[in-house]
Amino acid sequence: MKIGLDMMGGDYAPLEAVKGIAAYLSAQPSASHLFLIGDENKVAPLLQEHGIPSNIYTIVHASQIIEMNEHPTKALKEKQDSSIAKGFGMLAKGLIDAFISAGNTGAMLVGTIFSIKTIEGVSRPTISSIVPKESGRTGLIVDVGINADCKPEMLNQFATLAACYAQYMLDIENPTVGLINIGEEEGKGNLLAQATYPLLKENKAINFVGNIEGRDILIDKADVMICDGFTGNILLKLLESLHPLAQRQNITHPYFGRFNFESHGGTPVLGVQKPVIIGHGISGHEAFMNMIFVAEKMLKSGLLEKMKEWLDKEKEG
């Protein structure tokens, strides 16, 4: 496996990315080959300093960086020698099998949509977020921000993609799917929720259990929770606040530790033909390590081929 890593993306680049590679190598005896994309003059000394063996990586020099505050489309167009632009170029040409970055999220999303084709039949890619359940299980919310405005058909497709991801990446057998709503009864909610419910009900690829409410997010009412990106992003930011809140209050219960985004790495873009992993801008070494593991598992599991099969099953309904 050949995995591309944007070494210049994130607030603590490239140091935390290098530390993440070191942590990955400590935990993974048979490493993938890493293509490290960034300023060679900054990256190479850090690799030597942290004892990263040269046989597991190839440095791809990139003289430019897309900063966090730059306009995504404009920056990708004008900065062709940036680490993000080069990474997508390599992914599109098949020089790498997956691409990881904690850089400008907008640029990563624009690069994904315009450089990597969607899986046949997918109208819009989506992104998800891990939800630690009170029981110890793991859930998934989708969409969490890439599609603020959605159509019912999009949410139905997101459900199929996310359920497939939950089964093969989170190891949840026959994951249950719920529609986030303001009431449990069929017919509740706004026009989007009301129109989405019957589509999910008829979707043969998923195990739909009906509407779920906000109080159900952290319990085992549903493994995969579906909503538009506007709602999902609000939920995501709320859930992300729990770990630092617990730290400020000196709460050391292990459950709250599971809300630390670093332990999950980043979020993959679902619905595209090659793995693209987007990390948080404040990612540290643990997040970079786990993003590499996510990319590896996506490739090893044959997830993208399985998603095509699930989408075909959805159409049967």
C-alpha positions as CSV (number, residue, x, y, z in Angstrom):
1,M,0.0,0.0,0.0
2,K,1.2,3.5,-0.9
3,I,-0.2,6.2,1.4
4,G,0.3,9.9,0.7
5,L,0.6,12.2,3.7
6,D,0.4,16.0,3.6
7,M,3.3,17.0,5.8
8,M,2.5,20.7,5.8
9,G,-1.2,20.5,6.7
10,G,-2.3,21.4,10.3
11,D,-1.4,23.9,13.0
12,Y,1.6,21.8,14.2
13,A,3.0,20.7,10.9
14,P,5.4,19.2,10.0
15,L,6.6,18.1,13.5
16,E,3.4,16.4,14.7
17,A,3.1,14.5,11.4
18,V,6.6,13.2,11.8
19,K,5.9,12.2,15.4
20,G,2.7,10.5,14.1
21,I,4.8,8.5,11.7
22,A,7.1,7.4,14.5
23,A,4.2,6.3,16.6
24,Y,2.7,4.4,13.6
25,L,6.0,2.6,13.0
26,S,6.1,1.6,16.7
27,A,2.6,0.1,16.5
28,Q,2.9,-1.4,13.0
29,P,5.8,-3.7,12.3
30,S,5.0,-4.1,8.5
31,A,4.5,-0.5,7.4
32,S,3.0,0.8,4.3
33,H,5.2,2.9,2.1
34,L,4.6,6.6,2.9
35,F,4.8,9.4,0.4
36,L,5.6,12.5,2.5
37,I,4.5,15.6,0.6
38,G,5.9,18.9,1.7
39,D,8.9,21.2,2.1
40,E,11.8,18.8,2.0
41,N,14.1,21.3,3.8
42,K,11.7,21.2,6.8
43,V,10.6,17.6,6.7
44,A,13.9,15.7,6.1
45,P,15.8,17.0,9.2
46,L,12.8,16.0,11.4
47,L,12.7,12.5,9.9
48,Q,16.3,12.0,10.7
49,E,15.9,13.5,14.2
50,H,13.1,11.0,15.0
51,G,14.9,8.1,13.6
52,I,12.4,7.3,10.8
53,P,14.0,4.7,8.5
54,S,14.5,6.0,5.0
55,N,13.3,2.8,3.3
56,I,9.6,3.3,4.4
57,Y,9.1,6.8,2.9
58,T,9.6,8.9,-0.2
59,I,9.7,12.7,0.2
60,V,7.8,14.5,-2.5
61,H,8.9,18.2,-2.4
62,A,6.2,20.8,-2.4
63,S,7.2,24.4,-2.3
64,Q,3.8,25.9,-1.4
65,I,1.3,25.6,1.4
66,I,-2.4,26.2,1.3
67,E,-3.0,28.1,4.6
68,M,-6.1,27.5,6.7
69,N,-7.7,30.9,5.9
70,E,-7.3,30.7,2.1
71,H,-10.2,30.3,-0.3
72,P,-10.1,26.6,-1.2
73,T,-10.9,26.8,-5.0
74,K,-8.7,29.8,-5.5
75,A,-5.8,28.4,-3.5
76,L,-5.9,25.0,-5.3
77,K,-5.9,26.8,-8.7
78,E,-3.1,29.2,-7.9
79,K,-0.9,26.9,-5.8
80,Q,-0.3,23.9,-8.0
81,D,2.9,23.2,-6.1
82,S,1.2,23.0,-2.7
83,S,1.2,19.8,-0.7
84,I,-2.5,19.4,-1.0
85,A,-2.6,20.0,-4.8
86,K,0.3,17.6,-5.3
87,G,-1.3,15.0,-3.1
88,F,-4.5,15.0,-5.2
89,G,-2.5,14.9,-8.4
90,M,-0.6,11.8,-7.2
91,L,-3.9,10.1,-6.1
92,A,-5.6,10.9,-9.4
93,K,-2.7,9.4,-11.3
94,G,-2.5,6.2,-9.2
95,L,0.9,7.0,-7.7
96,I,-0.6,6.7,-4.2
97,D,-3.5,4.6,-3.0
98,A,-4.8,7.0,-0.3
99,F,-4.3,10.6,0.7
100,I,-4.3,12.1,4.2
101,S,-4.2,15.8,5.3
102,A,-5.0,17.9,8.4
103,G,-4.8,21.0,6.2
104,N,-7.4,23.4,4.8
105,T,-10.6,21.4,5.0
106,G,-12.3,23.3,2.2
107,A,-9.3,22.7,-0.1
108,M,-9.4,19.0,0.8
109,L,-13.1,18.8,-0.1
110,V,-12.8,20.7,-3.3
111,G,-9.7,18.6,-4.2
112,T,-11.6,15.4,-3.6
113,I,-14.7,16.4,-5.6
114,F,-12.7,17.7,-8.6
115,S,-9.7,15.3,-8.6
116,I,-11.3,12.0,-7.6
117,K,-14.4,10.7,-9.2
118,T,-17.4,9.7,-7.1
119,I,-18.5,6.1,-7.0
120,E,-20.9,5.5,-9.9
121,G,-24.4,6.6,-8.9
122,V,-23.3,8.8,-5.9
123,S,-24.7,12.3,-6.2
124,R,-22.7,13.9,-3.4
125,P,-19.8,12.7,-1.2
126,T,-20.3,13.0,2.5
127,I,-18.3,12.9,5.7
128,S,-19.1,11.3,9.1
129,S,-18.1,11.5,12.7
130,I,-17.5,8.8,15.3
131,V,-19.8,8.9,18.3
132,P,-18.8,7.0,21.5
133,K,-21.9,5.3,23.0
134,E,-22.5,5.1,26.7
135,S,-22.5,1.3,26.4
136,G,-19.0,1.2,25.0
137,R,-20.2,0.7,21.4
138,T,-19.3,3.1,18.6
139,G,-21.8,5.0,16.5
140,L,-21.6,7.2,13.4
141,I,-23.2,10.5,12.5
142,V,-23.5,11.5,8.8
143,D,-23.4,14.2,7.3
144,V,-21.4,16.4,9.6
145,G,-20.8,19.5,7.5
146,I,-19.9,19.0,3.8
147,N,-23.6,19.2,2.7
148,A,-25.4,21.8,4.8
149,D,-28.5,21.6,2.5
150,C,-29.6,18.2,1.5
151,K,-32.3,16.5,-0.6
152,P,-34.1,13.3,0.7
153,E,-32.3,11.2,-2.0
154,M,-28.9,12.4,-0.7
155,L,-29.7,11.4,2.9
156,N,-30.9,8.0,1.7
157,Q,-27.6,7.5,-0.1
158,F,-25.6,8.8,2.9
159,A,-27.3,6.1,5.0
160,T,-26.1,3.3,2.6
161,L,-22.5,4.6,2.5
162,A,-22.4,5.1,6.3
163,A,-23.9,1.8,7.1
164,C,-21.4,0.0,4.9
165,Y,-18.6,2.0,6.6
166,A,-19.9,1.1,10.0
167,Q,-20.0,-2.6,9.2
168,Y,-16.5,-3.0,7.6
169,M,-14.6,-0.2,9.4
170,L,-16.2,-0.2,12.8
171,D,-16.9,-3.9,12.8
172,I,-20.6,-3.5,13.6
173,E,-22.6,-6.4,12.1
174,N,-25.8,-5.3,10.4
175,P,-25.7,-1.8,11.8
176,T,-29.0,-0.1,12.7
177,V,-29.8,3.2,11.0
178,G,-31.9,6.0,12.5
179,L,-33.0,9.4,11.1
180,I,-32.3,12.2,13.5
181,N,-35.6,14.0,14.0
182,I,-37.7,16.0,16.6
183,G,-39.9,13.0,17.4
184,E,-40.0,9.2,17.1
185,E,-43.3,8.8,15.2
186,E,-43.3,8.5,11.4
187,G,-44.4,11.8,9.8
188,K,-42.6,14.0,12.4
189,G,-40.1,16.7,11.5
190,N,-39.5,19.2,8.7
191,L,-40.2,18.6,5.0
192,L,-36.7,17.1,4.6
193,A,-37.2,14.5,7.4
194,Q,-40.7,13.7,6.3
195,A,-39.6,13.0,2.7
196,T,-36.5,11.1,3.7
197,Y,-38.2,8.6,6.1
198,P,-40.1,6.6,3.4
199,L,-36.9,6.3,1.3
200,L,-34.9,4.9,4.3
201,K,-37.8,2.6,5.1
202,E,-37.7,1.1,1.5
203,N,-33.9,1.0,1.3
204,K,-33.0,-2.7,1.1
205,A,-29.3,-2.1,1.8
206,I,-29.8,-0.9,5.4
207,N,-31.4,-1.9,8.7
208,F,-33.6,1.2,9.3
209,V,-35.1,1.5,12.8
210,G,-37.0,4.8,12.3
211,N,-36.6,8.2,13.8
212,I,-34.3,9.0,16.7
213,E,-34.1,12.1,18.9
214,G,-31.3,14.1,20.3
215,R,-31.4,12.2,23.6
216,D,-30.8,8.9,21.7
217,I,-27.4,10.0,20.1
218,L,-25.3,8.6,22.9
219,I,-27.3,5.4,23.6
220,D,-27.8,2.3,21.5
221,K,-31.0,3.4,19.7
222,A,-29.1,3.4,16.3
223,D,-25.6,2.7,15.2
224,V,-25.7,5.1,12.2
225,M,-27.5,8.4,12.6
226,I,-28.5,10.3,9.5
227,C,-29.1,14.1,9.2
228,D,-28.2,17.1,6.9
229,G,-24.8,18.6,7.3
230,F,-26.1,21.7,9.1
231,T,-27.6,19.7,11.9
232,G,-24.7,17.2,11.9
233,N,-22.0,19.9,12.2
234,I,-23.7,21.4,15.2
235,L,-23.9,17.9,16.9
236,L,-20.2,17.3,16.0
237,K,-19.0,20.5,17.6
238,L,-21.1,19.8,20.7
239,L,-19.7,16.3,21.0
240,E,-16.1,17.6,20.4
241,S,-16.6,19.9,23.4
242,L,-17.1,17.0,25.9
243,H,-13.5,15.9,26.1
244,P,-12.0,19.4,26.9
245,L,-14.9,20.1,29.2
246,A,-14.1,16.9,31.2
247,Q,-10.5,17.9,31.3
248,R,-11.3,21.4,32.7
249,Q,-13.6,19.9,35.3
250,N,-10.9,17.2,36.2
251,I,-13.2,14.4,35.2
252,T,-11.1,11.3,34.5
253,H,-13.8,8.8,33.6
254,P,-12.6,6.8,30.5
255,Y,-15.9,7.4,28.7
256,F,-15.1,11.1,28.3
257,G,-11.7,10.2,27.0
258,R,-13.3,8.5,24.0
259,F,-14.5,11.9,22.8
260,N,-10.9,12.9,22.1
261,F,-10.9,13.2,18.3
262,E,-7.2,12.2,18.2
263,S,-8.1,8.6,19.1
264,H,-10.1,8.4,15.9
265,G,-7.7,10.2,13.6
266,G,-9.7,11.8,10.9
267,T,-12.8,11.4,8.8
268,P,-12.8,9.7,5.4
269,V,-14.8,11.2,2.5
270,L,-17.5,8.7,1.7
271,G,-18.7,8.1,-1.8
272,V,-15.5,8.7,-3.7
273,Q,-13.4,6.0,-5.5
274,K,-10.2,6.4,-3.5
275,P,-9.6,6.9,0.2
276,V,-9.2,10.5,1.3
277,I,-8.8,11.2,5.0
278,I,-9.4,14.7,6.4
279,G,-7.9,15.5,9.8
280,H,-8.6,18.2,12.3
281,G,-6.4,21.3,12.0
282,I,-5.1,20.9,15.5
283,S,-4.2,17.3,15.0
284,G,-1.3,16.0,17.1
285,H,0.8,12.9,16.6
286,E,-1.8,10.4,17.8
287,A,-4.3,11.7,15.2
288,F,-1.8,11.4,12.4
289,M,-1.0,7.8,13.4
290,N,-4.6,6.9,13.5
291,M,-5.3,8.5,10.1
292,I,-2.7,6.2,8.6
293,F,-4.4,3.3,10.2
294,V,-7.8,4.4,8.9
295,A,-6.4,4.6,5.3
296,E,-4.8,1.2,5.6
297,K,-8.0,-0.5,6.9
298,M,-10.1,1.1,4.1
299,L,-7.7,-0.4,1.6
300,K,-7.3,-3.8,3.2
301,S,-11.1,-4.2,3.7
302,G,-11.9,-3.5,0.1
303,L,-14.4,-0.9,1.5
304,L,-14.9,1.0,-1.8
305,E,-15.9,-2.1,-3.7
306,K,-18.3,-3.1,-0.9
307,M,-19.9,0.3,-1.1
308,K,-20.6,-0.2,-4.8
309,E,-22.3,-3.5,-3.9
310,W,-24.4,-1.8,-1.2
311,L,-25.4,1.0,-3.5
312,D,-26.6,-1.6,-6.1
313,K,-28.6,-3.3,-3.4
314,E,-30.2,0.1,-2.4
315,K,-31.3,0.6,-6.0
316,E,-33.2,-2.8,-5.8
317,G,-35.6,-1.2,-3.4
